Amino acid sequence: MRWDNPHRDGPGAGGTEAALFGADVVTRTVDTPDFEGITFHEVRARSIINRVPGASRMPFEWTVNPYRGCSHACVYCFARRSHGYLDLDTGTGFDTQIVVKTNADLLLRRELASPRWPGHHIAMGTNVDCYQRAEGRYRLMPGILTALRDHANPFSILTKGTLILRDLDLLRSAGAVAEVGVSVSVAFLDEELWRTVEPGSPAPERRLEVVRALTDHGIGCGVLMAPVIPYLSDSPGRLRATVRAIAAAGATSVTPLALHLRPGAREWFTAWLARHHPDLVGHYERLYADGAYAPRWYQRRITRQVHELAEEYGIGPYGPGAHRGPGLLGARPACAPGAESEPGPVQLTLL
């Protein structure tokens, strides 16, 4: 197992040969039903604010990832390849060998206080889910959110996890001092598809309940409808049903993304496809013949259909009052003229 990864780039980086983790690694297995088959590797990270490579298509520049690997076990997850950087398996190992940066919250507070940190937006949940099951055991996010709030640093969270509801008060208090975005990932409603393609994640209906709960507590929540899976979740009827449910849950916005298959994820997804839908293997070989991304005509078709449905159901593609910016951002709506000056709900929206 290789823990000294030279590819570290963050505000605390001392050079290209700096190690990602400290030398001490504690490996634990937990004998409870919730964590059956999962091994935790507890490490002390050397840096926690990570810079996104310049060639990335991501609309943000900085991320915080308290975990590596993800028990959601989504067969399409693009982050699988990053597990190989540590000589860990990118298939089953990605799902069951979870690296926990036990000092993430303390390290973040130190890096935010550095005079070299300019206060840029930080995205979380964009590599692996920061509210996966491990968070219930290690409770790193309350400290992370508290540090971001105390430094009034803008941030966003993308999650499939229901555990985010534990931190409602922290999200509200952070949204009072900085731009904050919350988005839940709900790509489809089909239960059989969910059980095979996202087997370790909460069911889509439970995620929609998270959207409802956030909305009920005055926290606007966008939905990332991703990935739309060709031939399995992209029929007009399924897209309509999903957008209708997203709107009914009170989402402020819906943003579709077609499935992309980067190296690492591509091999794992293709093996899954051959087991569960062998008749589609040839279709995928043709659709993704030119690389990791579906053809532009396909992406545009899905985007157009979802945006038209979103408008029909009254939420629009970006949601009321939302604006485009460098990341998943949100804003507190101003009080209407003449309104009383008591605090209103914090509006957290997807870009």
N, C-alpha and C positions, 0 to 999 in steps of 0.2 A: 504494500500500500504506500503510495507516494504522497506525502503531505506537504513537501516543500515545493509548491507550485511557483515557478518564476513569473507567471503571467498575472501579476497583481498591479493594479493601477488605481490609486485613490489619493485623497489629500494627504495621507500619512505615508505614502510610498517613498521608500528611500532609494530605490533603484530597481532595475529589471531583475535582479537576482534575489530580491527580498522574498522571504518565505511567507506564504499565506497564513499558516497557523504556527503556533508555538510548538515546542517539541513534545509536550505532554498530551497524550490522547487517552481518554478513559472510555472504554467500550462497555456498554451495558445492554443486557437483555431484560425485558420487563415481562414477568409471567402473569399477565392479565389479559382477558379477552380482547380489550380495546387495542392492545399492542402485540397480539399474537403474531409471531414470525418476524417482528421488527427489531432491528438492532440499532442502538443509538451510539454514535461516536461523539463524545463530548470533547470539544476543543476550545482553546483560547485563541481567538482570531487576532491578527496583528493590525488589521484595518477593517472597517465596517462600511464606510461610504465608498462605493465602487463606481468608477466612471464607465459608462457604456462606450464600447468601441465606436469610433467615428463612422465606420462603415455600416453600422446598424441602422435598420429601418425604424427603430423605436423613436417615439416623439419626445423622449426625455433623455437627459444626459447623466443623471446620477441615480443610483439605486442603493437600497439597504436590503440584504438578504440574511436573516438570522439562521436560516437552515439551508442545507444542500440535500437533494433527494426529496421525494414527496410521496407520502403514503396514499395520496389520492389515486396514484397508479394510472393516470390517464395515458392511454397507449400512444397518443399523438404528441405528448409533451416535448416541445423543442429543447427543454433544458436537460434532457437525458444525456446529451453529448458532454455536458459539463461534468458529469459524474466520472467520465473517463479521464479527466484531468488529474484525478486523485487515484487512478488505477482501480476504480470501483466499476462494477458491472453497470452498463447503461440500460439493461433490461430489468430483470427482477431485482437486481441490486439497487437500482434507482428507487424502486418502490419500497424497499425494505431496509436499506442501509442509510440511515438518516444522520447526517452530520449536523450537530447542534453547536452553534457558536455561543457558549454559555456566558461570555462576557459582552455580548452584543449591546446591551443597554448601557452599560458603563462606558464602553468604548465609544459609542455614539455620542454620549454626553461630552466626552473629552474632545472628540473631533469637531463637534458643533461649536465648542468654545474656542477652537483654534483661530487665531487671527488670519490664518490662510484660508479659512472656509468662508466663501462669499455669500452663503445663505441661499443657494439654489434650491429649486424644487427637487424633492427626493421621491422616487417611485418605489413602492413595495408590493410584493406579490406578483411581480412581472417575470420572475425566473421560476421560483417554486412558491407555493402558497404559504404565506406567513401565518395563516390560521389553519394549517393542517393539524391533524390529531396531536402531533408532538407538542404543539403550543399549549394544550391542556395540561401537560405535565411540566413543561419548563417555564411557562408564563413569562416569555421575553417581551411580548408586545406592550404590556402596560408600561414597562420602563422605557421602551423605545418611544411610545407615544408621549409620555411625560417629558422626555428630553426634548422632543420636537416642539411640544407646546411651550416649554419653558424658554426655548430659544426663538419662539415665534417663527419657526421654519416651515415653509409650505411643503406639503406632501400629499401623496395619493396612495390608496390601497385598492388592489384588485384581489378578490378572493372568491372561492367556492365554499368557504368554511362558515358554519353557523356560529362559531366561537367569537366572531367579531361582536356579537351582541353583548358579550360580557363587558366590552370596553366602550359602551355607549357614552357614558359620562365623560370619558377622556376625549372621545371624538368631538363631542359638543364643545368642551372647553378649549380644545385645540382650534376648532373652527371659529372661535370667537376672537382669536389673535392672529390667525394666518389663513391663507388659502388652503383648503383641504378638499380632496376628492375621494369619494367612495364609489366603487363599482363592484357589482356582483356578476360573476360569469354564469350565464344560463344560455346554452346553445340550442337546446331542444327539450322536448317534454317526454319523448318516448322512453318508457321505463325499461324495456328490454335492451334498447341500445345503450342506455345509461349503465345498466348492470354489467355490460361487457366492455364498454369503451372507457368508462370512468369508475371502475368498480370500488375504489376506496373513498370516493367523495360522497357528500350528502346528496340525496335525491334532488332533482330539479325543483320539485314542489317545495322542499324544505328551503332551498335557496330563495325561491320567490317569497317564502314567509319571512326571510331575512329582509328582503326589500320592503315588505309591508311593515315590519317592525321598525326599521330605520325611519321610514316615512312617518309612521305614527309618533315617533319621538322627535319629529322636526328635523330629521337629517335626510335631505334629498339624496337619492341613490340612483345612479345610472346602471344600465345592464350592458355588459359586453356579450353579444350574441356570438360566441366563438368557442370552438370552430364550427362553422357550417360545413357539414361533411358531405361531399358529393355522393349522390345516389342513395344516401341513407337518411339525411335530414333536410334536404334542399328542395323537396317537392313544394309546389305552391300551397297545398293544404297544410303541410307541416310548418312551413314558414308562417302562415297565417295564424295557426293555433299558438305558436310560440310567441309571436308578437302580441297577440290578443291577451295571453296570460301575463306577459311582461307589463302591458299597459294596465291590466286589472290589478296588478300588485302595487301600482303607484309609482313605477319607475319614472324618473325625470327625463330619461333618454334611452335610446337603444342604438348600439353601434355593432354592425355585423362584420365578421372577418371570416373569410373562407379558410379552410384547412390548408396549412403549409407543412411540408415534410422535409425538414432539414436532416442532414446526416446524423445518425444516432436514433432519432425519432422515426425516420423513414423506414429503417430496417425493422424496427420493433412493430410499427404500425402495419407494414406489409405482411409480416408473419401473422399478426392478428387477423388481418383481412383474409389471408389464405385459409385460416381455420374457420372463420365465421361466415365469410362471404366470398368463397372461391370464384364465383361467377363474375365478381367485380375486379379481380386482379388485372385483367387485360385492360379494362376501362381506365384504371388508375395509371397503368404504365403509359397509356397514350395521353391522358390528361396532364400528367406530371413529367412528360418526356423531356421538357426543357429545363427542369430544375426543381427547386423546392417549392415554388409557388404555382398555384393554379393559373391558367392563362388569364390575361387581362379581361378578355371578353366574359369569362366566367365570373371573375371578381366583380366586374361592373354590373352584371346581371343580378347577382345576389344583393349587392348594395342597393341597386335601384328598387328591387322588389321589397326589401325590408324597409327602406325609407318611405315608400309609398304606403305600405301597411301601417307604419308608425304614424304617418300623417292621418291616415284613416281612423286610427284609434286614439288620436288626440295627443300624442306625445312628441311627434317630430323626431328627426334623427339626432338632435343635440339637446333637446329639452328646453323648457322656458327659461330665458335668462342666461343660458350657458354661452360660453364663448370659447373660441379656439385659442390654444396657447401651448407652451412647451411642456406638455405632460398631461396628466389627468388632474385638472384643476377645478376649483369651485369658488364660489363667492357668497358672501352673506348679502341677501337682498336688502336694499335700503328701505327704510320705512316710508310709507306713502305720505305726501304732504298732509299735515293736519293730524296725523295719527299720533297716538300716545307713544312716548319714548321708551316704553318698557321693552325688554329684549324679546326679539322675535325668533323664529326657528332658524337654525343654521342651515344654509342651503349648500349641500355638497353635491357636485354634479360631475359627470363624466364629460370629457371634452368632446 
